[in-house]
């Protein structure tokens, strides 16, 4: 048999000499120099000799160091995808403006923007059933579905694609395959009622230029179904009808990676990112500027007063708390319903490689829009996985790394009645969440098997999802409390402060939201006219005389050109 040391006399001698030498390199004795102390300790710390000029322990305890004072043009609270987009856009529009971004965690994009804290869907309305509302006949049968919402969402995502195309071409974003991938988007219907819904949805959407590429797979086209989504079909009862539509312009986006890349570009242009920095207060000064108080665990007092002419609050669920601290009347009546839960994640490459698509399906009858289940192909940090969910749960935190007192701190006299009204009208959400809270692992597996019949329990791991602070507000029409599933921009009267409330599809529509912020806060100011050509360069379909994110002209040629140019730049053209 062979040996690491050849049994010749010279080799044996060499091995015997090498062994002690190797042992000495990997360990040390008490008399080794690295284990010796240099006499008795005489320093003021383990690093320096005691200084005669030291002010002693009282300076830190007694507050001898005054708070730091800074003044900039723009402050962004939170380092998620929204602050990243607004900050980077403003920094290009006004390169000489001083801008600071505060994040209490140790890296950007670690709350809602993190890849495992959201579905990673480029929400374009291709497959999401909650964007198409059912319209019934007098006998209760399904007549058609509405398309106004789904058209709006798709146009907004086209704005995002164009802006990302611009950033990629100008070298401000890294290689696209580090944060975005082409992924077919499939809408699935299981059972007679859902099959009918998918058919009506296809009929209503197919004629629109935005969805002209949509294909349908009817219940009888079983071979086509196997090609589109083999995991959905394999092992399913052949008598159970399924129907699918597919759009090949769909995407999977790692919003955490995208956020980090945008903030890197923001810093390269001169933006100042401060991590491990918590915003504790937000007040308007007598001179009309905002003072943002921050706290760090630092060598000085740790406190800083940061003054700015404009503040953007992109702090996820904490945006509500920040706007309440600011005292703007526009936030009165608003509250948040924090919802969290779990994802089921599959990392088995043999399974993942069979399902490189995203599949959304309608929820159970009466289920709230946010409960729509989906089985998604994801690429997060270069890792390919499948995610299924969400399985809902309740929390008092407004952020995953928030506080259990968040919801209690947000309760104010002005939002008590809207909150009570909204909750009383959405009892189905509470029922759904409670059922998911007490659902066993086997119960969750049965949910997965409704979409993937042959799911192996050993392939699936449950991981925490992020927190979604759904909006509670007064219905503008009735004045009664309502629960809003989506995002909303709340702006102070003079446009010097703005915050983003709500959840999905926030990240997908981050560019439209950034445009909305800029238009609302600067549209009446002289600099906006100067910015218009640059905004048009960033997002060619943008026009100042239509709502942010909407397209002035939606024709087959316009839509196809956007898909073609952005698809080529971002490497997401249909395969």
C-alpha positions, 0 to 999 in steps of 0.5 A, a space after each residue: 500500500 502507498 503512504 504519504 512518506 515513502 519508506 526509503 531511509 531518506 524519506 523516513 528521516 525527512 518525515 520524522 524531521 517534518 512532523 515536529 516542525 509541523 506540530 510546532 507551527 500549529 501549537 505553542 507552549 507557555 514560554 512562547 513569546 506570543 503567550 508572554 505578558 510584559 509585566 504589570 498592566 499600567 495602561 488606561 486601556 489594553 491598547 494605550 498607556 494612561 494619558 495625563 490629559 485624560 478627562 476620566 470616566 465622568 465625561 462619557 457618563 455625565 454627557 460632556 460631549 455635545 451632540 454632533 450637528 450637521 446640515 445637508 440638502 437631503 436625508 433618506 431614512 432607511 437603506 432599502 430599495 426605495 431610499 436607494 432608488 430615490 437617493 440615486 435618482 436625486 443624486 444624478 439630478 442634483 450632483 452638488 446636493 449633500 445627501 445622507 442616508 441612515 440605516 440602523 442595521 449593519 448593511 443596506 437592504 436587509 429588511 423587506 428588500 432582503 431576498 428571503 423577505 419578499 417573493 422576488 417577483 418583478 410584479 408586472 401583472 402577468 400572473 397575479 390574480 389579485 390584480 384582476 377583479 371578477 365581474 359577475 353575471 346576474 346569475 352569479 356566474 363569472 362574466 369577465 375580469 377588470 384590467 385597469 389595475 393590472 395595466 397600471 402595474 405592468 406600466 409601472 414595472 416597464 418604468 423600472 425596467 427602463 431605469 435599470 436599463 439606463 443604470 446598467 448602460 451607464 455602469 451604475 449597476 453590476 452585471 444583470 445576472 447578479 440581481 435579475 433573471 428571466 423567468 416565465 410567469 404562469 397563472 394557474 387555475 386548479 379546479 372548475 371555478 379557477 379554470 374558468 377564472 384563468 380563461 376569462 382573465 386570458 380573454 380580457 388581457 390578451 388583446 392589450 398590447 402589454 399582454 399580447 405575448 400571453 399564451 394559454 394552456 387549456 385543461 385538455 392540453 396536458 403535454 403542453 402543461 408538462 412542458 410549461 410546469 412539470 412539477 405542477 402536473 406530475 402526480 396530479 389526479 388526471 381528472 382534476 382540471 388545470 388551466 394556465 397562462 404564460 408570459 415569457 417576459 417575466 422576471 425574478 429579481 433579487 431586490 436585496 442585491 439590487 438595493 446594495 448595488 444602487 446604494 454603492 452607486 449612490 455613494 460613488 456619486 458622493 452620497 453618504 451612507 451611515 450604517 448602525 445609525 438609528 433615527 430617534 426623532 424627526 421634527 420641523 425647525 422654525 426655519 422650515 427645515 427638518 431636524 433628524 435626530 440620530 443615535 449611535 453607540 459611539 465614542 462621543 455622545 452618540 447623538 447627532 442633530 441632522 438638518 435637511 431641506 428635504 426628508 424621504 422616509 423609506 423605513 418600511 413599517 417604521 415609516 408610519 412611526 417616523 411620519 407620526 413623529 414629524 407631526 404632519 397632519 397628512 398622516 392622521 388616520 393612518 395605521 398599519 396592520 403588521 403581517 409576517 409568516 414563513 416561506 417553505 424553501 426547497 434547495 434540492 437541485 433536482 427539484 429546482 431544475 424542473 421548475 425555473 418558473 414562477 406560478 401564482 394561483 387564486 387563493 381560497 374563496 374569501 381569502 384576502 388578496 395578500 394570501 395568493 399562494 405561489 411557487 417561485 423559482 428564485 436566485 438569491 445571492 447566486 443560490 437557486 431555490 424554490 419558495 412556496 408561500 406565504 404562510 401567514 402569521 401575526 406580529 406586533 412588529 412593523 419590521 422583522 428586526 423591529 420591536 414588539 411595541 411598534 403597533 402599540 406606539 403607532 396607536 393614536 386617537 386619530 387612527 382608533 376608529 379607522 383601525 376598528 373599522 378596517 379590522 371588522 371588515 377584514 375578519 377573513 384575514 384574521 381567520 386565515 392568519 390564525 389557521 396558518 399560525 396553528 397549521 402543522 408542518 404536515 398541513 403546510 406540506 399539504 398546501 404545497 402538494 396542492 401545487 406540487 403533488 409529489 413534494 417530498 417533505 424532506 426537501 422543504 424547510 420553513 424559514 421566516 419571511 419579512 414583515 408587511 405593514 399593510 395600510 389601514 386608513 380612512 376610505 376617501 369615499 366613505 370615511 370608514 376604515 379600510 385595509 389597503 393592500 399596496 403602497 401609498 406615498 404620504 406627502 407633507 403639505 409643502 413637499 419637504 417631507 414624504 414617506 412610503 407606507 404599505 407593502 407589495 408591489 413596492 419594490 417592483 414599482 420603486 421607480 414609479 414611486 420615486 418619480 411620484 415622490 419627485 413630482 409631488 415634492 419638486 413639481 412646482 419648484 424651478 429645478 423640476 423643469 431643469 430635471 425633465 430632460 434627465 428624467 426622460 433619459 433615465 425612463 424614456 416612456 416618462 412624461 410629466 403630464 401623466 401620472 408617475 409610472 403611467 405611459 402616455 402612449 401604449 401601442 404594440 410598437 412602443 411596448 415591444 421596443 421596451 421589452 426588446 431594448 431592456 431585455 437585451 441590456 438586462 439579459 432577460 429576453 425570453 428564452 
